[in-house]
Amino acid sequence: MADVTRYETVRLNNPDVVAAFEGWPDAGKVSSGVVGYLRDRLKATRLASIKPDDFYVFQAPGLEALRPQASIENGLVQELDLPLSDFWAWRNDRGGHDLVLLLGVEPHLRWNEYADSVLDFATEVGVRRLLTVGGVYDRVPHTVPPVISAVCNDPELAAELNRLGASPTTYNGPSSIHTLLVFRAGQRRVKAASLWGHAPFYIQQPNTKVCHGVLRLLVAMTKVDIDLSDLARASDHLDEQVSQAVAQKPELRDYLKRLEEQYRAGDARGEPMDDDVVDEVEDFLRRVKGDEE
């Protein structure tokens, strides 16, 4: 695997590999937020990185944020960070399955080669299952429990996710690296699933509530012993802030009421996504954040 740089060699017990990608499939920072939370709280060890050279376009219009990030002091280059895809490991001291976490940026180029790099490394560490986490903006109200959908390559895994409250996905349209990884894993007879947290479209900021919902499901699947109470509090706080924003504007209250009615009725079309609603809620949340700071 010439595309992979290794930093540590550890023996792992049939780990679940949990992958997240920044970019298009990271609405509400659900993807990067969930895996970043696990990495930090579990104090995971960095194992390896996928080299970025063949997989990213650094100079395309609209992709300035992916340019290498430099740290320069007094004219001297201190650091230069490239958008790596990093693998992290956590050993389960209680004897259960270990975890390998992958946090990267969705590649722009050579998806098949990138997927091979991910799956080759997962095979090397003895992968039990591959679980990817994505985030998507949707016509769902913030007043309902987090909506989580799933795509699988294995009927038993699909049944387990259904028991845990994830809805099977029916979809035709543009896809992400998640779907390719699930498909290619199936070709290698590796069980895989892609979990998607559905973030209300009018909350255009890191959505702690949806992150909390996805993490609860992941914890139930992987049997990781981790306290999520801090994230639960952050989830409640976000709910309170958004509800305050809605309460201040009659038109927002009416909009939310229609959205809730259509959600309960199972209307797939839902209430049209209104940019004015996004702007109103975002303005309020920015003001609240400023007051808190």
Long-range contacts (C-beta under 8 A, 24 or more apart in sequence): 1-117, 1-120, 1-121, 1-124, 3-50, 3-51, 3-54, 3-113, 3-114, 3-117, 4-48, 4-49, 4-50, 4-51, 4-117, 4-120, 4-121, 5-48, 5-49, 5-51, 6-47, 6-48, 7-46, 7-47, 7-48, 7-49, 8-45, 8-46, 8-47, 8-48, 8-89, 10-45, 10-47, 10-89, 10-91, 12-89, 12-91, 12-98, 12-100, 12-125, 12-126, 13-91, 13-92, 13-95, 13-96, 13-97, 13-98, 13-126, 14-97, 14-98, 14-126, 14-127, 14-128, 15-89, 15-97, 15-98, 15-99, 15-100, 15-125, 15-126, 15-127, 15-128, 16-97, 16-98, 16-99, 16-100, 16-127, 16-128, 16-129, 16-130, 16-131, 16-221, 16-222, 17-99, 17-100, 17-101, 17-102, 17-122, 17-125, 17-127, 17-129, 17-130, 17-131, 18-99, 18-100, 18-101, 18-102, 18-131, 18-132, 18-133, 18-218, 18-222, 19-101, 19-102, 19-103, 19-104, 19-118, 19-130, 19-131, 19-132, 19-133, 19-178, 19-181, 20-101, 20-102, 20-103, 20-104, 20-132, 20-133, 20-134, 21-103, 21-104, 21-105, 21-106, 21-132, 21-134, 21-176, 21-177, 21-178, 22-104, 22-105, 22-106, 23-105, 23-106, 24-106, 24-176, 25-106, 25-134, 25-135, 25-136, 25-176, 25-177, 25-178, 26-106, 26-134, 26-135, 27-135, 27-136, 27-137, 27-199, 28-135, 28-137, 28-197, 28-199, 28-203, 28-204, 28-205, 28-206, 28-207, 28-210, 28-211, 29-135, 29-205, 29-206, 29-207, 29-211, 30-133, 30-134, 30-135, 30-197, 30-199, 30-207, 30-210, 30-211, 30-214, 31-133, 31-134, 31-135, 32-103, 33-135, 33-206, 33-207, 33-208, 33-211, 34-133, 34-197, 34-211, 34-214, 34-215, 34-218, 35-101, 35-102, 35-103, 35-133, 36-103, 37-211, 37-215, 37-231, 38-90, 38-99, 38-101, 38-215, 38-218, 38-224, 38-226, 39-88, 39-101, 39-103, 41-226, 42-90, 42-99, 42-224, 42-226, 43-90, 44-88, 44-89, 44-90, 44-99, 44-101, 45-88, 45-89, 45-90, 46-86, 46-87, 46-88, 47-87, 47-88, 47-89, 47-100, 47-125, 48-86, 48-87, 48-121, 49-84, 49-85, 49-86, 49-87, 50-84, 50-85, 50-104, 50-114, 50-117, 50-118, 50-121, 51-84, 52-82, 52-83, 52-84, 52-85, 54-109, 54-110, 54-113, 55-107, 55-108, 55-109, 55-110, 55-113, 55-114, 56-83, 56-105, 56-107, 56-108, 56-109, 57-108, 57-109, 60-108, 63-108, 66-105, 85-114, 85-118, 87-121, 89-125, 90-224, 92-224, 94-225, 96-223, 97-128, 97-222, 97-223, 99-222, 99-224, 100-125, 100-127, 106-176, 106-177, 107-177, 111-177, 111-180, 112-180, 112-184, 114-177, 115-177, 115-180, 115-181, 115-184, 116-184, 118-181, 119-181, 119-184, 119-185, 119-188, 119-190, 122-190, 123-188, 123-190, 127-190, 128-191, 129-157, 129-190, 129-191, 129-192, 129-193, 130-181, 130-182, 130-185, 130-190, 130-191, 130-192, 130-193, 131-192, 131-193, 131-194, 131-195, 131-218, 131-221, 131-222, 132-178, 132-181, 132-182, 132-192, 132-193, 132-194, 132-195, 133-194, 133-195, 133-196, 133-197, 133-214, 133-218, 134-176, 134-178, 134-194, 134-195, 134-196, 134-197, 135-196, 135-197, 135-199, 135-207, 135-210, 136-196, 136-197, 136-198, 136-199, 137-198, 137-199, 137-200, 137-201, 138-198, 138-199, 138-200, 138-201, 139-201, 139-259, 139-262, 139-263, 139-269, 139-270, 139-271, 139-273, 140-198, 140-199, 140-200, 140-259, 140-263, 141-200, 141-256, 141-259, 141-260, 141-263, 142-200, 142-202, 142-203, 142-209, 142-238, 142-239, 142-242, 142-243, 143-239, 143-243, 143-256, 143-260, 144-260, 144-263, 145-213, 146-197, 146-198, 146-209, 146-210, 146-212, 146-213, 146-214, 147-197, 147-198, 148-195, 148-196, 148-197, 148-198, 148-213, 148-214, 148-217, 149-195, 149-196, 149-198, 150-193, 150-194, 150-195, 150-196, 151-178, 151-179, 151-182, 151-193, 151-194, 151-196, 152-182, 152-191, 152-192, 152-193, 152-194, 153-182, 153-183, 153-185, 153-186, 153-191, 153-192, 153-193, 154-186, 154-191, 154-192, 154-193, 156-191, 157-191, 157-192, 157-193, 158-193, 160-221, 161-193, 161-195, 161-217, 161-221, 164-217, 164-220, 164-221, 165-217, 166-195, 166-217, 169-196, 200-242, 201-273, 201-278, 202-273, 202-274, 202-277, 202-278, 202-281, 203-238, 203-242, 203-281, 203-285, 204-278, 204-282, 205-282, 205-285, 207-238, 208-234, 208-235, 208-237, 208-238, 209-235, 209-238, 209-239, 211-235, 241-284, 241-285, 241-288, 242-281, 242-285, 244-284, 244-288, 245-280, 245-281, 245-284, 245-285, 246-281, 248-284, 249-280, 252-277, 252-280, 252-281
